[in-house]
Amino acid sequence: MKKFKFLLMLFLLFSICAYSQTDDKHWKKKYLNIGFVNSSFEQEDSPILKSNYGASFTLGRTFHLHKNPIGGILCFGLDVTWLDLNYTNYKIKRITYWDTKNEQYHQGEVSIHIGPSITINPVGKLNIHGYFRYAPSISGLYTEDFHSNYATFFVGGASISYDVIGLGIESRFGNCEYKNSNTGKKSDALSSYKTQYNAWRAYLTFKF
């Protein structure tokens, strides 16, 4: 019953947002972002790892909460990201008494986002968009074995665009308590602690 009530409230909210959309061509609603990822990987009693490189792909839409912009320049909205793909690579050098071993961690997430946003259209086709979103995710980490689990992330940032193209930057942070996918248990050192992520993503955005 609780899940049904939540889904009903979500449906009503989307219905109100869809009804309230502004029709002005300068207020672009859909977004597609292609980004560069810089991230850190941290576990208790372990050194913090810095990413080697990373990339992201995001696709979503802003639902405006009122039909007419406030003062002709300001709109409050609800951002719904249907798909967020994130990949990050970490290089690790393990030094022992016998040798030095180079390893790599491959981290990836599939996420959806939802959260409030604000859009300012100060002049012509120029738009400034700010937002903060909750991003439930499925996270995977591959080393010699594959580890995965549900992860809680949050994303906040801003972009500036002119007509259909723009640039943005955002902070992305969260945590995941991985399980070994072969056993379903926290069976090794990597799975013994909760993993904390802190990242920023710079991106090229397309509005339509």
C-alpha positions, 0 to 999 in steps of 0.5 A, spaced: 500 500 500 505 504 501 509 503 494 502 504 491 501 511 494 508 513 493 507 511 485 500 515 485 504 521 488 509 521 483 504 520 477 500 526 480 507 530 481 509 528 473 502 530 471 502 537 474 509 538 471 507 536 464 501 541 465 505 546 467 510 546 462 512 553 459 511 553 451 517 559 450 522 556 445 528 559 449 526 554 455 529 548 453 527 542 457 531 535 455 538 535 456 543 530 453 550 530 457 557 527 455 562 528 460 569 527 463 570 524 470 575 525 476 573 521 482 576 519 488 575 512 491 576 511 499 575 505 504 577 505 511 584 503 513 586 504 506 589 510 502 585 514 497 585 512 490 585 518 485 582 516 478 586 515 472 580 517 467 573 517 466 567 518 462 559 519 463 553 519 459 546 523 461 540 523 458 534 527 462 528 532 462 526 538 466 519 539 468 517 546 469 513 547 475 509 553 473 507 555 466 509 562 466 516 564 468 517 568 474 519 575 472 519 573 465 526 570 467 526 565 472 523 557 472 523 552 478 523 545 476 524 538 477 529 534 473 528 527 472 534 523 469 532 517 465 539 514 464 546 516 467 552 511 465 558 513 469 565 509 468 572 510 472 578 507 471 583 507 477 591 504 477 594 501 483 601 500 484 602 494 490 609 494 493 611 487 497 617 484 499 618 480 493 615 485 487 611 491 485 604 489 482 600 494 477 593 493 478 587 496 475 580 498 478 574 498 473 568 502 476 561 503 473 554 505 475 547 505 472 543 511 475 537 515 475 536 522 478 530 526 481 531 533 484 529 540 484 532 545 479 532 552 477 533 555 470 534 563 469 533 566 462 537 572 463 537 574 455 535 571 449 537 564 448 542 564 454 540 559 460 543 558 466 541 551 470 542 549 477 540 543 480 541 538 486 538 530 485 538 524 488 541 518 484 539 511 486 544 507 482 547 500 481 554 500 482 559 495 479 567 494 481 571 489 477 578 487 479 580 480 479 573 479 481 566 482 480 563 486 485 556 489 485 551 492 489 546 498 490 549 505 491 546 511 494 549 517 490 547 525 490 549 529 484 549 537 484 551 542 479 550 548 474 550 549 467 550 555 462 548 554 455 546 558 449 540 555 445 542 548 444 549 547 446 553 549 453 558 547 458 557 544 465 560 542 472 557 538 477 559 534 484 557 527 484 558 523 491 556 517 495 557 510 497 557 503 496 558 496 500 560 491 495 559 484 495 563 479 491 558 477 485 561 470 485 558 468 492 554 474 494 557 475 500 562 480 503 568 475 502 574 479 501 578 485 503 575 489 498 568 488 500 569 488 508 568 496 508 563 501 505 566 505 499 566 512 499 566 516 492 567 523 491 567 526 484 566 532 479 564 531 472 565 537 467 560 536 461 558 538 454 550 539 454 545 539 449 539 542 450 532 540 446 
